[in-house]
């Protein structure tokens, strides 16, 4: 079948990342990530012989008019797109848009929000199904079921079903309303609409893919030129060695997507993937995509040993918890090409850290950042303001911690109660949400939506700006930023800095 996978354009032409737990605007540095989920799904579908096209509309600078043109020029049998909480109404409205341009196509959406609230998506016109949780295996099974189903329908009957499709009912092409027992009902992890559009069905959850069953992303057909490191301007790709997060932070959607069990791909396959990317695309910069890459230090060391043993000559970044690293591991990671590590520090208040289930300490955060810095590794710290229990005093503690550490980069987020998290349940239960929890109103980590008993959302937003000003307008921070800047990225950095200064 012909399958179109895409990351949609953003509202008002803004560029958004919709990748697992990270659903956010490209931000001040205008960095977009290669759509690793879609590329991995493409690899699985191409193994089955499907003709797959992957389009990242924000990266390509394309809009909805370009999407319509593509659908009309190359009518697909299956159309699947990514969604995110910040852009959810816009993303779901694309269902009617896609149905009008490609009435015969079966449509499906993926993402953490729709995984938790699939009926919200299926209530919108033109969306036939939701891929819940880790989507690649579900999509592979869905396309197999649609292929079998289509084979059972005569060409004449298929043609009549195509022309009976409309924007507010499922397509009548590959989406057979009279599915045989082994049809859509057999696809685990799928929520879908029946033939009349009103019968919503939720199949049992799918099992996560085994680590040896996770293929390398297939970047064929994607223009990789837009994916550039901030401040450096070098091309980069994503490599995902592990999936799953064994930790239980109240604010994080990671377990909703990849589960809570750590699944580690065979090291030789990960290294072979990198070698292939070097040979085909000449890319030697990588973002190690994992919820917590350093959760298993023995695996990390084995990865580093393999990179060194194969003399790959790559440089890379990764994220880490502050309690899963040590000097010896960091030294080996640096030797294998690590140049920056991002820490989820979250708060400078022990009380807030405990309340959100982070189960780390301020001392561990300080020790991890300083150890990496002492070894010559650039450091980024990520902080969340407005978590339950937050006060003016605890926000001040967080900012004080950020200013005291040798961080090269700091990000200050607003606590976002994404559906499916304990934070969401707590916010709804206590009436903290400033928006109606049932309307699907978009929210993100860029604007506070929680009015806590001792802290308003407006005050959190104001403090975020203050935190950015006080962190980045210091001479030391300016020197560190400039020290990372490479000439090829100068123009982009100037434009990004101007947007950032206008915002703060």
Beta strands, then each sheet from edge to edge (+ up, - down):
strand 1: 2-7
strand 2: 16-19
strand 3: 22-25
strand 4: 51-56
strand 5: 78-82
strand 6: 106-110
strand 7: 129-131
strand 8: 190-193
strand 9: 200-202
strand 10: 237-239
strand 11: 242-243
strand 12: 263-264
strand 13: 285-288
strand 14: 315-320
strand 15: 338-346
strand 16: 378-385
strand 17: 409-414
sheet 1: 4+ 1+ 5+ 6+ 7+ 8- 9+
sheet 2: 2+ 3-
sheet 3: 10+ 13+ 14+ 15+ 16+ 17+
sheet 4: 11+ 12-
end
